[in-house]
Amino acid sequence: MNTGSDRGTHGSAADDAATEAAAGSTAEAATEAAEETPHVSKAPAFIKRNRSLHLSWQVGVFIVGLAVIGAGIAMLVLPGPGWVAIFAGLAIWATEFAWAHLVLRWTKRKVTEAAQKALDPKVRRRNIILTSAGLVIAGALIGFYLWKYGLVMPWSLKDQ
């Protein structure tokens, strides 16, 4: 009797595990199917019909995307939303190029994972503590400099 009840218990647990595995594999299969769908150009139909026109369209999309990414790289050191422009340029490329579409999808996944990790209470608390400590240290260094040297400009206004 015990063996029957044990077998029944193990059987239902095995069935549950099999059901979970099937559900997981179904979700994975759906994700893989979505990732394996062929990339389709977003160009208008009349452009796709003519090979040379479509190639010209792709060259234009590449140049525009390259210009936006170049501006984004410049904005990393200059004022402006550098990363937003870089991702926008990548999205422009993704309308025509499968490799850019894959890179954009990978980037979105990594950004989502990083955002989820940043929202973790332990990570958030650690970041707040480190930022606060950095601000205290910076404030102490600035205060020491002002106490030692006063507010002196690095250039001499008398020479001009």
Phi and psi restraints in degrees (value plus and minus 20) as a CYANA .aco file:
   2 ASN   PHI     -83.9   -43.9
   2 ASN   PSI     -60.7   -20.7
   3 THR   PHI     -83.5   -43.5
   3 THR   PSI     -55.9   -15.9
   4 GLY   PHI     -87.5   -47.5
   4 GLY   PSI     -63.4   -23.4
   5 SER   PHI     -90.0   -50.0
   5 SER   PSI     -55.5   -15.5
   6 ASP   PHI     -84.9   -44.9
   6 ASP   PSI     -63.3   -23.3
   7 ARG   PHI     -83.0   -43.0
   7 ARG   PSI     -59.7   -19.7
   8 GLY   PHI     -85.3   -45.3
   8 GLY   PSI     -61.2   -21.2
   9 THR   PHI     -85.7   -45.7
   9 THR   PSI     -66.8   -26.8
  10 HIS   PHI     -85.8   -45.8
  10 HIS   PSI     -56.1   -16.1
  11 GLY   PHI     -82.5   -42.5
  11 GLY   PSI     -62.9   -22.9
  12 SER   PHI     -90.6   -50.6
  12 SER   PSI     -56.0   -16.0
  13 ALA   PHI     -86.0   -46.0
  13 ALA   PSI     -60.8   -20.8
  14 ALA   PHI     -85.6   -45.6
  14 ALA   PSI     -58.7   -18.7
  15 ASP   PHI     -83.5   -43.5
  15 ASP   PSI     -61.9   -21.9
  16 ASP   PHI     -81.8   -41.8
  16 ASP   PSI     -63.1   -23.1
  17 ALA   PHI     -84.9   -44.9
  17 ALA   PSI     -60.2   -20.2
  18 ALA   PHI     -85.5   -45.5
  18 ALA   PSI     -59.5   -19.5
  19 THR   PHI     -84.1   -44.1
  19 THR   PSI     -64.3   -24.3
  20 GLU   PHI     -83.2   -43.2
  20 GLU   PSI     -61.6   -21.6
  21 ALA   PHI     -85.1   -45.1
  21 ALA   PSI     -59.5   -19.5
  22 ALA   PHI     -85.7   -45.7
  22 ALA   PSI     -61.7   -21.7
  23 ALA   PHI     -84.8   -44.8
  23 ALA   PSI     -61.3   -21.3
  24 GLY   PHI     -85.3   -45.3
  24 GLY   PSI     -62.3   -22.3
  25 SER   PHI     -89.6   -49.6
  25 SER   PSI     -51.7   -11.7
  26 THR   PHI     -85.2   -45.2
  26 THR   PSI     -63.9   -23.9
  27 ALA   PHI     -84.2   -44.2
  27 ALA   PSI     -61.4   -21.4
  28 GLU   PHI     -85.5   -45.5
  28 GLU   PSI     -60.0   -20.0
  29 ALA   PHI     -83.9   -43.9
  29 ALA   PSI     -59.2   -19.2
  30 ALA   PHI     -85.5   -45.5
  30 ALA   PSI     -60.5   -20.5
  31 THR   PHI     -85.3   -45.3
  31 THR   PSI     -64.5   -24.5
  32 GLU   PHI     -84.7   -44.7
  32 GLU   PSI     -58.2   -18.2
  33 ALA   PHI     -84.5   -44.5
  33 ALA   PSI     -58.8   -18.8
  34 ALA   PHI     -86.8   -46.8
  34 ALA   PSI     -56.4   -16.4
  35 GLU   PHI     -95.3   -55.3
  35 GLU   PSI     -47.5    -7.5
  36 GLU   PHI    -107.6   -67.6
  36 GLU   PSI     -25.2    14.8
  37 THR   PHI     -82.9   -42.9
  37 THR   PSI     117.5   157.5
  38 PRO   PHI     -86.5   -46.5
  38 PRO   PSI     124.6   164.6
  39 HIS   PHI     -95.1   -55.1
  39 HIS   PSI     112.3   152.3
  40 VAL   PHI    -135.3   -95.3
  40 VAL   PSI     113.8   153.8
  41 SER   PHI     -82.1   -42.1
  41 SER   PSI     121.9   161.9
  42 LYS   PHI    -112.7   -72.7
  42 LYS   PSI     -10.6    29.4
  43 ALA   PHI     -87.9   -47.9
  43 ALA   PSI     130.2   170.2
  44 PRO   PHI     -78.9   -38.9
  44 PRO   PSI     136.0   176.0
  45 ALA   PHI     -80.4   -40.4
  45 ALA   PSI     -59.4   -19.4
  46 PHE   PHI     -86.7   -46.7
  46 PHE   PSI     -46.0    -6.0
  47 ILE   PHI     -97.9   -57.9
  47 ILE   PSI     -58.6   -18.6
  48 LYS   PHI     -85.6   -45.6
  48 LYS   PSI     -49.1    -9.1
  49 ARG   PHI     -86.3   -46.3
  49 ARG   PSI     -55.2   -15.2
  50 ASN   PHI    -119.4   -79.4
  50 ASN   PSI      98.4   138.4
  51 ARG   PHI     -79.8   -39.8
  51 ARG   PSI     -67.6   -27.6
  52 SER   PHI     -88.4   -48.4
  52 SER   PSI     -56.6   -16.6
  53 LEU   PHI     -86.7   -46.7
  53 LEU   PSI     -58.9   -18.9
  54 HIS   PHI     -87.0   -47.0
  54 HIS   PSI     -60.1   -20.1
  55 LEU   PHI     -83.7   -43.7
  55 LEU   PSI     -61.1   -21.1
  56 SER   PHI     -82.4   -42.4
  56 SER   PSI     -60.1   -20.1
  57 TRP   PHI     -80.4   -40.4
  57 TRP   PSI     -65.5   -25.5
  58 GLN   PHI     -85.3   -45.3
  58 GLN   PSI     -58.6   -18.6
  59 VAL   PHI     -83.1   -43.1
  59 VAL   PSI     -62.6   -22.6
  60 GLY   PHI     -82.5   -42.5
  60 GLY   PSI     -63.8   -23.8
  61 VAL   PHI     -82.7   -42.7
  61 VAL   PSI     -61.0   -21.0
  62 PHE   PHI     -82.1   -42.1
  62 PHE   PSI     -64.0   -24.0
  63 ILE   PHI     -86.2   -46.2
  63 ILE   PSI     -63.5   -23.5
  64 VAL   PHI     -83.5   -43.5
  64 VAL   PSI     -65.4   -25.4
  65 GLY   PHI     -81.4   -41.4
  65 GLY   PSI     -60.6   -20.6
  66 LEU   PHI     -83.8   -43.8
  66 LEU   PSI     -60.3   -20.3
  67 ALA   PHI     -84.0   -44.0
  67 ALA   PSI     -62.0   -22.0
  68 VAL   PHI     -87.1   -47.1
  68 VAL   PSI     -62.1   -22.1
  69 ILE   PHI     -85.6   -45.6
  69 ILE   PSI     -60.5   -20.5
  70 GLY   PHI     -80.9   -40.9
  70 GLY   PSI     -61.8   -21.8
  71 ALA   PHI     -84.8   -44.8
  71 ALA   PSI     -58.0   -18.0
  72 GLY   PHI     -84.3   -44.3
  72 GLY   PSI     -61.1   -21.1
  73 ILE   PHI     -84.0   -44.0
  73 ILE   PSI     -59.9   -19.9
  74 ALA   PHI     -83.7   -43.7
  74 ALA   PSI     -57.0   -17.0
  75 MET   PHI     -94.8   -54.8
  75 MET   PSI     -27.8    12.2
  76 LEU   PHI     -87.5   -47.5
  76 LEU   PSI     -51.5   -11.5
  77 VAL   PHI    -126.7   -86.7
  77 VAL   PSI     -38.0     2.0
  78 LEU   PHI    -123.2   -83.2
  78 LEU   PSI     146.8   186.8
  79 PRO   PHI     -84.4   -44.4
  79 PRO   PSI     115.9   155.9
  80 GLY   PHI     122.5   162.5
  80 GLY   PSI     146.1   186.1
  81 PRO   PHI    -103.3   -63.3
  81 PRO   PSI      59.1    99.1
  82 GLY   PHI     -79.6   -39.6
  82 GLY   PSI     -71.5   -31.5
  83 TRP   PHI     -86.3   -46.3
  83 TRP   PSI     -55.7   -15.7
  84 VAL   PHI     -82.9   -42.9
  84 VAL   PSI     -62.4   -22.4
  85 ALA   PHI     -87.1   -47.1
  85 ALA   PSI     -58.8   -18.8
  86 ILE   PHI     -82.9   -42.9
  86 ILE   PSI     -65.1   -25.1
  87 PHE   PHI     -87.6   -47.6
  87 PHE   PSI     -53.6   -13.6
  88 ALA   PHI     -85.7   -45.7
  88 ALA   PSI     -61.9   -21.9
  89 GLY   PHI     -83.2   -43.2
  89 GLY   PSI     -59.1   -19.1
  90 LEU   PHI     -85.2   -45.2
  90 LEU   PSI     -57.2   -17.2
  91 ALA   PHI     -87.1   -47.1
  91 ALA   PSI     -55.7   -15.7
  92 ILE   PHI     -83.2   -43.2
  92 ILE   PSI     -66.4   -26.4
  93 TRP   PHI     -82.2   -42.2
  93 TRP   PSI     -56.9   -16.9
  94 ALA   PHI     -85.2   -45.2
  94 ALA   PSI     -37.2     2.8
  95 THR   PHI     -89.7   -49.7
  95 THR   PSI     -41.9    -1.9
  96 GLU   PHI    -142.0  -102.0
  96 GLU   PSI     -45.2    -5.2
  97 PHE   PHI    -137.1   -97.1
  97 PHE   PSI     108.2   148.2
  98 ALA   PHI     -85.1   -45.1
  98 ALA   PSI     -58.3   -18.3
  99 TRP   PHI     -83.8   -43.8
  99 TRP   PSI     -58.0   -18.0
 100 ALA   PHI     -89.6   -49.6
 100 ALA   PSI     -54.7   -14.7
 101 HIS   PHI     -82.4   -42.4
 101 HIS   PSI     -63.0   -23.0
 102 LEU   PHI     -86.1   -46.1
 102 LEU   PSI     -61.7   -21.7
 103 VAL   PHI     -84.2   -44.2
 103 VAL   PSI     -61.2   -21.2
 104 LEU   PHI     -84.9   -44.9
 104 LEU   PSI     -61.8   -21.8
 105 ARG   PHI     -83.6   -43.6
 105 ARG   PSI     -62.7   -22.7
 106 TRP   PHI     -83.0   -43.0
 106 TRP   PSI     -62.2   -22.2
 107 THR   PHI     -83.6   -43.6
 107 THR   PSI     -63.6   -23.6
 108 LYS   PHI     -80.4   -40.4
 108 LYS   PSI     -61.8   -21.8
 109 ARG   PHI     -83.8   -43.8
 109 ARG   PSI     -63.3   -23.3
 110 LYS   PHI     -86.9   -46.9
 110 LYS   PSI     -59.2   -19.2
 111 VAL   PHI     -85.9   -45.9
 111 VAL   PSI     -60.5   -20.5
 112 THR   PHI     -83.5   -43.5
 112 THR   PSI     -62.9   -22.9
 113 GLU   PHI     -82.6   -42.6
 113 GLU   PSI     -61.8   -21.8
 114 ALA   PHI     -85.4   -45.4
 114 ALA   PSI     -58.9   -18.9
 115 ALA   PHI     -85.9   -45.9
 115 ALA   PSI     -61.4   -21.4
 116 GLN   PHI     -84.1   -44.1
 116 GLN   PSI     -59.9   -19.9
 117 LYS   PHI     -86.5   -46.5
 117 LYS   PSI     -58.1   -18.1
 118 ALA   PHI     -88.1   -48.1
 118 ALA   PSI     -46.5    -6.5
 119 LEU   PHI    -101.9   -61.9
 119 LEU   PSI     -27.8    12.2
 120 ASP   PHI     -82.8   -42.8
 120 ASP   PSI     109.3   149.3
 121 PRO   PHI     -77.3   -37.3
 121 PRO   PSI     -58.2   -18.2
 122 LYS   PHI     -86.4   -46.4
 122 LYS   PSI     -63.9   -23.9
 123 VAL   PHI     -86.2   -46.2
 123 VAL   PSI     -61.7   -21.7
 124 ARG   PHI     -82.8   -42.8
 124 ARG   PSI     -63.8   -23.8
 125 ARG   PHI     -82.3   -42.3
 125 ARG   PSI     -63.0   -23.0
 126 ARG   PHI     -82.1   -42.1
 126 ARG   PSI     -62.6   -22.6
 127 ASN   PHI     -85.2   -45.2
 127 ASN   PSI     -59.4   -19.4
 128 ILE   PHI     -85.0   -45.0
 128 ILE   PSI     -62.3   -22.3
 129 ILE   PHI     -84.1   -44.1
 129 ILE   PSI     -65.3   -25.3
 130 LEU   PHI     -84.6   -44.6
 130 LEU   PSI     -60.3   -20.3
 131 THR   PHI     -84.9   -44.9
 131 THR   PSI     -63.4   -23.4
 132 SER   PHI     -82.5   -42.5
 132 SER   PSI     -64.2   -24.2
 133 ALA   PHI     -82.9   -42.9
 133 ALA   PSI     -61.5   -21.5
 134 GLY   PHI     -82.0   -42.0
 134 GLY   PSI     -62.1   -22.1
 135 LEU   PHI     -85.9   -45.9
 135 LEU   PSI     -58.8   -18.8
 136 VAL   PHI     -84.0   -44.0
 136 VAL   PSI     -64.8   -24.8
 137 ILE   PHI     -84.6   -44.6
 137 ILE   PSI     -63.7   -23.7
 138 ALA   PHI     -82.8   -42.8
 138 ALA   PSI     -62.4   -22.4
 139 GLY   PHI     -82.5   -42.5
 139 GLY   PSI     -60.4   -20.4
 140 ALA   PHI     -85.0   -45.0
 140 ALA   PSI     -62.6   -22.6
 141 LEU   PHI     -85.2   -45.2
 141 LEU   PSI     -62.5   -22.5
 142 ILE   PHI     -84.7   -44.7
 142 ILE   PSI     -62.8   -22.8
 143 GLY   PHI     -81.6   -41.6
 143 GLY   PSI     -62.9   -22.9
 144 PHE   PHI     -82.7   -42.7
 144 PHE   PSI     -63.7   -23.7
 145 TYR   PHI     -81.1   -41.1
 145 TYR   PSI     -65.9   -25.9
 146 LEU   PHI     -86.0   -46.0
 146 LEU   PSI     -55.9   -15.9
 147 TRP   PHI     -87.9   -47.9
 147 TRP   PSI     -60.0   -20.0
 148 LYS   PHI     -96.5   -56.5
 148 LYS   PSI     -65.6   -25.6
 149 TYR   PHI    -132.7   -92.7
 149 TYR   PSI     -33.3     6.7
 150 GLY   PHI      56.8    96.8
 150 GLY   PSI    -195.3  -155.3
 151 LEU   PHI    -110.0   -70.0
 151 LEU   PSI      68.4   108.4
 152 VAL   PHI    -131.7   -91.7
 152 VAL   PSI     109.6   149.6
 153 MET   PHI     -93.7   -53.7
 153 MET   PSI     127.8   167.8
 154 PRO   PHI     -92.1   -52.1
 154 PRO   PSI     -28.8    11.2
 155 TRP   PHI    -140.0  -100.0
 155 TRP   PSI     138.6   178.6
 156 SER   PHI    -115.1   -75.1
 156 SER   PSI     101.1   141.1
 157 LEU   PHI     -99.5   -59.5
 157 LEU   PSI     -37.7     2.3
 158 LYS   PHI     -92.3   -52.3
 158 LYS   PSI     -48.2    -8.2
 159 ASP   PHI     -94.0   -54.0
 159 ASP   PSI     -38.5     1.5
